């Protein structure tokens, strides 16, 4: 597994943190899920 560092605007960070707390998940899990979904979507569109 590889590690990536991202810069987020303060408001986006706050929203992500609140989402993670509300869903009892880590911010890392949410970001990884969103990236995977975006990549899958792009993959399907290119077919």
C-alpha positions in Angstrom: 0.0 0.0 0.0 1.2 3.5 -0.8 0.7 6.7 1.0 -0.4 10.0 -0.6 -0.5 13.5 0.8 -3.2 15.9 -0.3 -3.9 19.6 0.4 -7.5 20.4 1.1 -9.2 23.8 1.5 -10.2 24.3 5.2 -13.9 24.0 4.5 -13.5 20.8 2.5 -11.3 19.3 5.3 -14.0 20.2 7.9 -16.7 18.6 5.8 -14.7 15.5 5.3 -13.9 15.3 9.0 -17.6 15.7 10.0 -18.6 13.0 7.4 -16.0 10.6 8.9 -17.3 11.2 12.4 -20.9 10.8 11.4 -20.2 7.6 9.5 -17.8 6.3 12.1 -15.1 5.9 9.5 -11.7 7.3 8.9 -11.1 10.2 6.5 -8.5 8.0 4.8 -11.2 5.3 4.1 -13.6 7.9 2.7 -11.0 9.5 0.4 -9.8 6.1 -0.8 -13.4 5.0 -1.6 -14.0 8.3 -3.5 -10.8 7.9 -5.5 -11.6 4.3 -6.4 -15.1 5.2 -7.5 -13.8 8.1 -9.7 -11.2 5.8 -11.3 -13.8 3.1 -11.9 -16.2 5.7 -13.4 -13.4 6.9 -15.8 -12.6 3.3 -16.7 -16.2 2.6 -17.6 -16.5 5.8 -19.7 -13.4 4.9 -21.8 -14.8 1.6 -22.9 
